[in-house]
Amino acid sequence: MGEVIRFVSKPELERARLIREARAIYDSIFPPTDAVSEHPDARLSQGTQSCRKGLLRAVPVR
């Protein structure tokens, strides 16, 4: 007893989902500082894999 149930609208749920997805993409492009200690070649190969997945296609090319 005494619990509060909060209504969460669909737009708010969608916003939260988009934020989680954007953070995951950002972390795949710019790894957290823990990954700095990794070998540079390992990070480079991870970056090329994310390009193949199409994560970087949304960036405008000038």
C-alpha angles and dihedrals in degrees: 000000000000095000117144117219113203122206112227116198123223093248090054091050090048091049091052091048092050091049091051090049093048091050091051091051091046091050091050090054098037107029118211117266090262088073092059090086091058122101109275093233091058091055091046093054090049089054094052090050091055089051090054090053089058097246093131098045091090091065110098114242117221 
